[in-house]
Amino acid sequence: MNPIFEELHEQIQKRTARLAVIGLGYVGLPMAIEFAHAGYHVVGIDNDPGRVAKLKEGKSYILDVGENQLGECGDKLTATNHYSALVDARVVVICVPTPLRKTKDPDLSYILSATSEIAKYLHKGQLVILESTTYPGTTEEIILPELEKTGLQVGVDFFVAFSPERIDPGNPKYTIHNTPKIVGGVTDSCGRLTELLYQAIVESVVRVSSARSAEMVKLLENTFRAINIGMVNEVAIMCDKLGIDTWEVIDAAATKPFGFMPFYPGPGLGGHCIPIDPHYLSWKLKTLNYSARFIELAGEINSSMPHYVVNKISEALNDFSKSVKGSKILILGVAYKKNSNDHRESPALDIWKLLYEKQAEVRYHDPHIPSVPVDSQVLKSETLTASLLESVDCAVIVTDHSDYEWQTIVDHSRLIVDTRNATRGASPGKCRIVKL
């Protein structure tokens, strides 16, 4: 038996192992809190001093994390900007962003930076887990070689695994605790330790044969969604040309108890996963001289949806003898999904830019996002009032937050372009409602 493995196994089991979570965003902070609630001592490391300062004050900057949750952590959770905290950590969880470059190539700079810092403090009996979504092979091809430069041997002196995050912001039904966790170790001992760790905070842990398989699981999940959303977005365009109500068709098809899963059209993809993850897989396959045609086609359709929405706005304004130029347009919701304050990759921002280029007077309201940077500007959310709705030529529903009172919005609007079917239960009255 390996005494290093046995010692770490015992510390994880008894919850005496100290944890470090690198990256305190939408993935890292909830994860750190869960481990703290489970009894582990956790230090969160983030390069953003503003985040660290807020956490030290007991304040949350993420909509899904209540300040009561932070308070319940007590002294089990601390935060810092300094990687020297890794000296005492037996487990290190990497939860940093993995964006795309403008060329649609993976940007692994955050992972590389975190790995470089970990290598400085790597010691025997340490477990390193990557949660950031990336292409199959990243853990073994990027992280492992950097750590092995220390002279330590994986599976013997230290341990490495991949366990993809499955956070769904704004979803109160599925949390870290009741969402099954995928785990794949570089070696068998790596997988066993990682499985044991997550069993402390997750009801069900699903262990696969390798880190590479775990990486592929995550990409399959989000590629599945991206492709099906792309298909239903194209169906929406087809139905529009055929004069058919898209939403009626989907609702009717969803009554089939087998062989059909409903997906819904929208203004485009947003967030840190679905618009990005399939491109990681597509890029990896290109290095193997294979073209992922479904992924490329779905990406093309989904990325064109903001243009389609702006065309719908233009056509709707034309019916009122107005051009987009000079029209007052109000965007309702700039978060990429309902009940979230995350605007990363939000289609609302693309719609804003397109309308701005057409010289429309564009404003926005979002109950969860008071301001948002767009290019060189910082936009501020307007106060949503009856007079504001009455003053604009068109209101565009991009994000269907639960906070919105749809009937009130309809009552005080003359024209609405509804990209989410949010107004389905509202009586239109004198308002004209245009849907995808």
VOZA-74026 format. One record per residue (C-alpha): residue in three letters; x, z, y. Coordinates in steps of 0.2 Angstrom, whole numbers, plus 5000, padded with zeros to 4 digits. Layout:
N
ALAXZY...
END
This chain:
436
MET500050005000ASN500549965018PRO500750135027ILE500550055044PHE498849975038GLU498350135031GLU498650235047LEU497750115058HIS496350105045GLU496150295046GLN496150295065ILE494850165067GLN493750255054LYS493950425062ARG493750335079THR495350415086ALA496150245089ARG496350205107LEU495650035112ALA496049915127VAL494849785132ILE495649645143GLY494349565154LEU492849665161GLY491649525164TYR489949485155VAL490749505138GLY492149635140LEU491249765150PRO489749785138MET490949785123ALA491949915131ILE490450025134GLU489850005117PHE491550065110ALA491550215122HIS489750255117ALA490350255099GLY491650385103TYR493250285105HIS494350305120VAL494350145129VAL495350075144GLY494749915152ILE496049805160ASP495549675173ASN496449575187ASP495049595199PRO495349755209GLY493549755215ARG492849775198VAL494049915194ALA493550005210LYS491749985206LEU491950055188LYS492950205195GLU491450245206GLY490250225192LYS489450065199SER488949915189TYR489249735195ILE488349655180LEU486449645179ASP486349695160VAL487449845162GLY486549995170GLU487450135179ASN486650255167GLN487650165153LEU489250185163GLY488850375166GLU488550405147CYS490350345144GLY491050495153ASP492950505151LYS492850395136LEU493050235147THR494250205161ALA494750055170THR496449985177ASN497349835184HIS498949875175TYR499349815158SER500549955155ALA498950045148LEU499249945132VAL500650065128ASP499450185120ALA498250055113ARG498050035094VAL496749905096VAL496749765110VAL495149655112ILE495449495123CYS493849445133VAL494449325146PRO493749165152THR494048995144PRO493548865156LEU493848675156ARG494948585167LYS494248435177THR494848325164LYS493748415151ASP495348485142PRO495348665137ASP496148785150LEU496948925140SER497848995155TYR496949165154ILE497249185136LEU499049135137SER499249265152ALA498449405142THR499449365126SER501049365136GLU500649545143ILE500149605126ALA501749545119LYS502749655131TYR501949805124LEU501649755106HIS502049885093LYS501849925075GLY500149975070GLN499249875083LEU497649765080VAL497449615093ILE495749525093LEU495249375102GLU493349365107SER493549215120THR492749055114THR494048925110TYR494448775098PRO494848805080GLY496648855078THR496948945094THR497249115087GLU498549055074GLU499348915085ILE499349005102ILE499249185101LEU500149225084PRO501749135088GLU501849225105LEU501649395097GLU502849355082LYS504249315095THR504449505095GLY505049505078LEU503549595071GLN502649525056VAL500749485056GLY499849575042VAL501249695039ASP501749765056PHE500349715067PHE498649625064VAL497749485073ALA495949415071PHE494649315080SER492849385083PRO491749275094GLU490649355107ARG488849325105ILE488249405122ASP486649325128PRO486449385147GLY484649435152ASN484049455134PRO483449635131LYS482949595113TYR484649545106THR486149665111ILE487849685104HIS487149815092ASN485849715083THR486749545084PRO487749505068LYS489649495072ILE490749365065VAL492549415060GLY493949315054GLY495749385051VAL497349295051THR497649385035ASP496549485023SER497149655030CYS496849585048GLY495049545043ARG494749715034LEU495349815050THR494249705062GLU492749715051LEU492949905050LEU493149915069TYR491549825073GLN490549915060ALA490550065072ILE489549965085VAL488649825076GLU487249835063SER487949685053VAL489649615052VAL489949445044ARG491649415038VAL492349245035SER493849185027SER494949155042ALA495149155061ARG495048965061SER493348975052ALA492649115064GLU493249005079MET492248855071VAL490648965069LYS490548995087LEU490748815092LEU489448765079GLU488248885087ASN488348825104THR488648635100PHE486948645090ARG486148705106ALA486948585117ILE486448435106ASN484648495104ILE484448525122GLY485148355126MET483948275114VAL482448365122ASN483048325139GLU483048145134VAL481248165127ALA480748235144ILE481348075152MET480447965139CYS478848065141ASP478948045160LYS479047855158LEU477647855145GLY476547965156ILE476448105143ASP476648295147THR478248345139TRP477748525137GLU476148495129VAL477048385116ILE478348525112ASP477048665111ALA476048555099ALA477648515088ALA478148695088THR476548735078LYS477348655063PRO477948805052PHE479448715044GLY480748585049PHE480548605068MET481348725080PRO480748705098PHE482048675112TYR481448645130PRO482048525144GLY482848595160PRO483848545176GLY485448545166LEU486648665157GLY487448815164GLY488448975160HIS490149005152CYS489648935134ILE488548795131PRO489148675145ILE490948705140ASP491148755121PRO490648585114HIS492048505124TYR493348625116LEU492748555099SER492748375105TRP494448395113LYS495148465097LEU494448325086LYS495248195098THR496948265094LEU496548225076ASN495948045080TYR494148075078SER492748045091ALA491348175091ARG489948055096PHE488448175096ILE489448295107GLU489948165119LEU488148085120ALA487348255122GLY488548305136GLU488148145145ILE486348175145ASN486448355150SER487648325164SER486448195171MET484948305172PRO485348375190HIS485348185196TYR483648165187VAL482948315195VAL483448255212ASN482648085208LYS481048175204ILE481148275221SER481448105230GLU479948025222ALA478848175225LEU479348175243ASN479047985245ASP477248025239PHE477048125255SER477847985265LYS479548085267SER481248045263VAL482548165256LYS483548155272GLY482948285284SER481748365272LYS481748555271ILE481948595252LEU482048775245ILE482848805228LEU482148945218GLY483449025207VAL485248985207ALA485749085191TYR486048975176LYS484749065166LYS483249175170ASN483549365173SER485349345176ASN486549355191ASP487749235183HIS487949065193ARG489448995183GLU489148805180SER487348825186PRO486448665188ALA485648735204LEU487348715212ASP487448535207ILE485648505213TRP486148585230LYS487648475232LEU486648315228LEU485348355240TYR486548405253GLU487448235251LYS485748155255GLN485648255271ALA484248365266GLU484048545274VAL484348645258ARG484048835257TYR483948945241HIS483149115235ASP483749215220PRO483249395218HIS484849425208ILE486149325218PRO486249375237SER487649245240VAL488549105231PRO490048995236VAL489748805235ASP491248705240SER491948775256GLN490248855261VAL489549025256LEU487649015254LYS486549165257SER484849195249GLU483349185260THR482049315260LEU480549245250THR479049255261ALA477349155262SER477949085279LEU479649025271LEU478648935257GLU477448855270SER478848795281VAL479748695268ASP479348515262CYS479748555244ALA480148705233VAL481148665217ILE481048795203VAL482748795194THR482848965187ASP481249045181HIS481649235184SER480349355179ASP480349435196TYR479449285203GLU477549285206TRP477149105202GLN475349105208THR475949165225ILE477249035226VAL476048905222ASP474748965234HIS475948955249SER476848785244ARG476248605247LEU477448525234ILE478348605219VAL479548525207ASP479548635192THR481048605180ARG480548755169ASN478648745167ALA478648915175THR476948865184ARG476048825168GLY474748975170ALA474548955189SER473048865197PRO473748725208GLY472448735222LYS473148625236CYS474848625230ARG475548465221ILE476648525206VAL477848395198LYS478648445181LEU480048365171
END
